[in-house]
């Protein structure tokens, strides 16, 4: 527990410095590893639209980001009217692998607090 705050801050630094990748265009495949991790989705203007993490999917980040593109997430349902296809070719994301469930949860919460503090606890999304 003592080292967790430091570890979370260090991982946050890695996350925000990780490469930004554009969601694939229609007909192209998503190229993201099948690892567990935390990710940030950016809107076409470069603003943080969503911070998320993998929880239990066997295909990890690939599955989670695919779910968003297919409209199978509460983020897409609320922020994009269920149209996950609008992510394609317009929105971007970045991610890092985080193996431990606890560290993933802490990093997601910390990233939300740092990147979208106005939306903590009110159920609103940044794009609203």
C-alpha positions as CSV (number, residue, x, y, z in Angstrom):
1,X,0.0,0.0,0.0
2,X,2.8,2.4,0.8
3,X,4.2,2.4,-2.8
4,X,0.9,2.4,-4.6
5,X,0.5,6.2,-4.9
6,X,3.9,6.5,-6.4
7,X,3.3,3.5,-8.7
8,X,0.0,5.0,-9.9
9,X,1.6,8.4,-10.6
10,X,4.5,6.7,-12.5
11,X,2.1,4.7,-14.6
12,X,0.0,7.8,-15.3
13,X,3.1,9.5,-16.7
14,X,3.7,6.5,-18.9
15,X,0.1,6.5,-20.1
16,X,0.0,10.1,-21.1
17,X,3.3,9.8,-22.9
18,X,2.3,6.6,-24.8
19,X,1.8,7.0,-28.5
20,X,-1.6,8.2,-29.7
21,X,-3.2,6.0,-32.2
22,X,-6.1,6.8,-34.5
23,X,-9.1,4.4,-34.5
24,X,-9.1,2.5,-37.9
25,X,-11.1,3.7,-40.8
26,X,-14.1,1.6,-42.0
27,X,-12.9,-1.7,-43.4
28,X,-9.6,-1.6,-41.4
29,X,-8.8,-3.7,-38.4
30,X,-8.1,-2.5,-34.9
31,X,-4.4,-3.0,-34.2
32,X,-4.1,-3.1,-30.4
33,X,-2.7,-5.9,-28.2
34,X,-4.9,-8.4,-26.3
35,X,-3.4,-7.3,-23.0
36,X,-5.1,-5.9,-19.9
37,X,-4.7,-2.1,-19.4
38,X,-5.9,1.4,-19.1
39,X,-6.7,3.7,-22.1
40,X,-7.7,7.2,-23.0
41,X,-10.0,8.1,-25.9
42,X,-9.6,11.6,-27.5
43,X,-12.3,13.3,-29.6
44,X,-11.4,14.8,-33.0
45,X,-10.4,18.1,-31.3
46,X,-7.9,16.3,-29.1
47,X,-10.0,16.6,-25.9
48,X,-10.3,13.7,-23.5
49,X,-13.6,12.0,-24.3
50,X,-13.2,8.9,-22.1
51,X,-10.9,7.1,-19.7
52,X,-11.3,3.4,-19.3
53,X,-9.8,0.1,-18.3
54,X,-10.1,-3.6,-19.0
55,X,-11.9,-5.5,-16.3
56,X,-12.3,-9.1,-17.3
57,X,-12.3,-9.6,-21.1
58,X,-9.9,-12.3,-22.2
59,X,-8.9,-10.2,-25.2
60,X,-8.1,-7.2,-23.0
61,X,-7.6,-3.8,-24.7
62,X,-8.4,-5.1,-28.1
63,X,-11.8,-6.4,-26.9
64,X,-12.6,-3.2,-25.0
65,X,-11.8,-0.8,-27.8
66,X,-13.6,-3.0,-30.3
67,X,-16.6,-2.9,-28.0
68,X,-16.5,0.9,-28.2
69,X,-16.3,0.8,-32.0
70,X,-19.3,-1.6,-32.1
71,X,-21.4,0.7,-29.9
72,X,-21.3,-1.9,-27.0
73,X,-20.3,0.4,-24.2
74,X,-22.0,2.9,-21.9
75,X,-19.6,5.6,-23.1
76,X,-20.7,5.2,-26.7
77,X,-24.3,4.9,-25.7
78,X,-24.3,8.2,-23.8
79,X,-21.7,10.3,-25.6
80,X,-22.1,9.1,-29.2
81,X,-25.8,8.1,-29.3
82,X,-24.7,4.5,-29.6
83,X,-22.9,5.1,-32.8
84,X,-19.5,3.6,-32.2
85,X,-18.6,3.8,-35.9
86,X,-18.0,7.6,-35.5
87,X,-14.8,6.7,-33.6
88,X,-13.4,5.3,-36.8
89,X,-10.8,7.5,-38.5
90,X,-11.7,10.5,-36.3
91,X,-11.1,9.7,-32.6
92,X,-7.7,8.6,-31.2
93,X,-6.6,6.6,-28.2
94,X,-3.6,5.8,-26.2
95,X,-3.0,2.9,-23.7
96,X,-0.6,1.1,-21.5
97,X,-0.6,-2.5,-20.2
98,X,-1.3,-2.9,-16.5
99,X,-1.4,-6.5,-15.3
100,X,-2.8,-6.1,-11.8
101,X,-6.5,-5.4,-11.3
102,X,-6.0,-3.2,-8.3
103,X,-3.3,-1.0,-10.0
104,X,-5.5,-0.8,-13.2
105,X,-8.5,0.4,-11.1
106,X,-6.3,3.0,-9.3
107,X,-4.8,4.2,-12.5
108,X,-8.1,4.6,-14.2
109,X,-9.5,6.6,-11.2
110,X,-6.4,8.8,-11.0
111,X,-6.5,9.5,-14.8
112,X,-10.1,10.5,-14.6
113,X,-9.3,12.8,-11.7
114,X,-6.4,14.4,-13.5
115,X,-8.0,14.6,-17.0
116,X,-11.7,15.1,-16.3
117,X,-12.1,16.2,-12.7
118,X,-15.4,18.1,-13.3
119,X,-17.1,14.8,-14.1
120,X,-16.3,12.8,-11.0
121,X,-19.4,11.7,-9.2
122,X,-22.0,13.4,-11.4
123,X,-22.4,10.6,-13.9
124,X,-21.7,13.0,-16.8
125,X,-19.4,12.4,-19.7
126,X,-16.8,15.0,-20.8
127,X,-18.5,15.3,-24.2
128,X,-21.9,16.3,-22.7
